[in-house]
Amino acid sequence: QVQLVESGGGLVQPGGSLTLSCAASGRAFSFNRMGWYRQRPGKERELVALITTDGSTNYADSVKGRFTISRDNAKNTVYLQMNSLKLEDTAVYYCFGDLTAYGLRYWGQGTQVTVSS
């Protein structure tokens, strides 16, 4: 059974930084894509950033230049460095991992990020 376990959420002031981590456990394989979605209060879940095995990245326009996604393939772990946080970044952040050959997506349980003064 595959599990994705997130950590690093919390409360931060506007302009501050947080780093989220998401580690996969279970079967020993590598996700083709890993990344993060978020769900803001009253909004639908939206893609924040993703990264492929070869390091290609994609970001939502709202976070470009502020967030950086990275991964450690050996550890099957993905990170999201979030800088210059804004009030509107407040959300539950969910990591995901894709096994594209099988059409499978795995989700983490979510971690709360609250940006507040």
Sine and cosine of phi, psi and omega as CSV:
sin_phi,cos_phi,sin_psi,cos_psi,sin_omega,cos_omega
0.00,0.00,0.72,-0.69,-0.02,-1.00
-1.00,-0.06,0.68,-0.73,0.12,-0.99
-0.76,-0.65,0.64,-0.77,0.14,-0.99
-0.92,-0.39,0.83,-0.56,-0.08,-1.00
-0.87,-0.49,0.88,-0.48,-0.02,-1.00
-1.00,-0.07,0.42,-0.91,0.12,-0.99
-0.43,-0.90,0.28,-0.96,0.11,-0.99
0.96,-0.28,-0.09,1.00,0.04,-1.00
-0.94,0.33,0.15,-0.99,0.02,-1.00
0.33,-0.94,-0.29,-0.96,-0.02,-1.00
-0.97,-0.25,0.73,-0.68,-0.02,-1.00
-0.58,-0.82,0.49,-0.87,0.04,-1.00
-0.99,0.17,0.40,-0.92,0.08,-1.00
-0.82,0.58,0.68,-0.74,-0.05,-1.00
1.00,0.00,-0.17,0.99,-0.03,-1.00
-0.99,0.12,-0.09,-1.00,-0.07,-1.00
-0.74,-0.68,0.48,-0.88,0.13,-0.99
-0.56,-0.83,0.46,-0.89,0.12,-0.99
-0.84,-0.54,0.84,-0.54,0.08,-1.00
-0.99,-0.11,0.57,-0.82,0.07,-1.00
-0.80,-0.60,0.50,-0.87,0.04,-1.00
-0.60,-0.80,0.90,-0.43,-0.05,-1.00
-0.93,-0.38,0.70,-0.71,0.03,-1.00
-1.00,-0.08,0.67,-0.74,0.07,-1.00
-0.75,-0.66,0.30,-0.95,0.00,-1.00
0.91,-0.41,-0.78,-0.62,-0.04,-1.00
-0.90,0.43,0.56,-0.83,-0.05,-1.00
-1.00,0.01,1.00,-0.07,0.07,-1.00
-0.48,-0.88,0.12,-0.99,0.00,-1.00
-0.89,-0.46,0.78,-0.62,0.07,-1.00
-0.93,0.36,0.67,-0.74,0.06,-1.00
-0.91,0.42,-0.67,0.74,0.03,-1.00
-0.76,-0.65,0.58,-0.81,0.16,-0.99
-0.70,-0.72,0.41,-0.91,0.01,-1.00
0.02,-1.00,-0.28,-0.96,-0.11,-0.99
-0.69,-0.72,0.69,-0.72,0.25,-0.97
-0.93,-0.37,0.25,-0.97,0.17,-0.99
-0.62,-0.79,0.42,-0.91,0.06,-1.00
-0.78,-0.63,0.94,-0.33,0.02,-1.00
-0.99,0.12,0.40,-0.92,-0.02,-1.00
-0.81,0.58,0.81,-0.58,0.04,-1.00
0.97,0.24,0.12,0.99,-0.04,-1.00
-0.88,-0.47,0.27,-0.96,0.09,-1.00
-0.99,0.16,0.36,-0.93,0.05,-1.00
-0.90,0.43,0.68,-0.73,-0.03,-1.00
-0.74,-0.67,0.51,-0.86,0.04,-1.00
-0.96,0.29,0.74,-0.68,0.05,-1.00
-0.99,-0.17,-0.78,0.62,-0.03,-1.00
-0.28,-0.96,0.46,-0.89,0.11,-0.99
-0.60,-0.80,0.35,-0.94,0.00,-1.00
-0.58,-0.81,0.65,-0.76,0.01,-1.00
-1.00,-0.09,0.07,-1.00,-0.03,-1.00
-0.88,0.48,-0.58,0.82,-0.03,-1.00
-1.00,0.06,0.09,1.00,0.10,-0.99
1.00,-0.09,0.03,1.00,0.07,-1.00
-0.92,0.38,0.65,-0.76,-0.08,-1.00
-0.81,-0.58,0.35,-0.94,0.08,-1.00
-0.55,-0.83,0.69,-0.73,-0.05,-1.00
-0.79,-0.62,0.51,-0.86,0.21,-0.98
-0.92,0.40,0.56,-0.83,-0.01,-1.00
-0.84,0.54,-0.56,0.83,-0.08,-1.00
-0.93,0.36,-0.28,0.96,-0.05,-1.00
-0.89,-0.46,-0.08,1.00,-0.01,-1.00
-0.85,0.53,0.71,-0.70,0.00,-1.00
1.00,0.07,-0.19,0.98,0.00,-1.00
-0.90,-0.44,-0.58,0.81,-0.03,-1.00
-0.95,-0.30,0.55,-0.83,0.07,-1.00
-0.73,-0.68,0.80,-0.60,0.04,-1.00
-0.98,-0.21,0.61,-0.79,0.05,-1.00
-0.53,-0.85,0.23,-0.97,0.01,-1.00
-0.54,-0.84,0.43,-0.90,0.11,-0.99
-0.91,-0.42,0.98,-0.22,-0.09,-1.00
-0.90,0.44,-0.59,0.81,-0.02,-1.00
-0.90,0.44,-0.54,0.84,-0.02,-1.00
-0.99,-0.15,-0.03,1.00,-0.04,-1.00
0.78,0.63,0.74,0.67,-0.07,-1.00
-0.79,-0.61,0.64,-0.77,0.06,-1.00
-0.86,-0.51,0.57,-0.82,-0.04,-1.00
-0.83,-0.56,0.46,-0.89,0.12,-0.99
-0.72,-0.69,0.96,-0.29,0.07,-1.00
-1.00,0.05,0.86,-0.51,-0.05,-1.00
-0.90,-0.44,0.90,-0.44,0.02,-1.00
-0.91,-0.42,0.26,-0.97,0.04,-1.00
0.75,0.67,0.75,0.66,-0.08,-1.00
-0.91,0.42,0.59,-0.81,-0.01,-1.00
-0.90,-0.44,0.30,-0.95,0.03,-1.00
-0.82,0.58,-0.61,0.79,-0.06,-1.00
-0.97,0.26,-0.03,1.00,0.11,-0.99
-0.99,0.11,-0.11,0.99,0.04,-1.00
-0.87,0.48,0.83,-0.56,-0.08,-1.00
-0.07,-1.00,0.18,-0.98,0.25,-0.97
-1.00,-0.03,0.80,-0.59,-0.03,-1.00
-0.98,-0.22,0.77,-0.64,-0.02,-1.00
-0.88,-0.47,0.77,-0.64,0.12,-0.99
-1.00,-0.03,0.37,-0.93,0.04,-1.00
-0.61,-0.80,0.35,-0.94,0.09,-1.00
-0.66,-0.75,0.72,-0.69,-0.03,-1.00
-0.94,-0.34,0.70,-0.72,0.23,-0.97
-0.93,-0.36,1.00,-0.02,-0.17,-0.98
-0.91,0.41,-0.51,0.86,-0.02,-1.00
-0.91,0.42,-0.41,0.91,-0.03,-1.00
-0.94,-0.33,-0.02,1.00,-0.03,-1.00
0.90,0.43,0.54,0.84,-0.06,-1.00
-0.94,-0.35,0.60,-0.80,0.13,-0.99
-0.76,-0.65,0.75,-0.66,0.07,-1.00
-0.94,-0.35,0.56,-0.83,-0.05,-1.00
-0.85,-0.53,0.54,-0.84,0.20,-0.98
-0.99,0.13,0.07,-1.00,-0.09,-1.00
-0.99,0.11,-0.21,0.98,0.00,-1.00
0.99,-0.14,0.57,-0.82,0.07,-1.00
-0.69,-0.73,0.69,-0.72,-0.08,-1.00
-0.99,0.12,0.75,-0.66,0.16,-0.99
-0.88,-0.48,0.85,-0.53,0.01,-1.00
-0.85,-0.52,0.85,-0.53,0.05,-1.00
-0.96,-0.29,0.90,-0.43,-0.10,-1.00
-0.41,-0.91,0.57,-0.82,0.08,-1.00
-1.00,-0.07,0.00,0.00,0.00,0.00
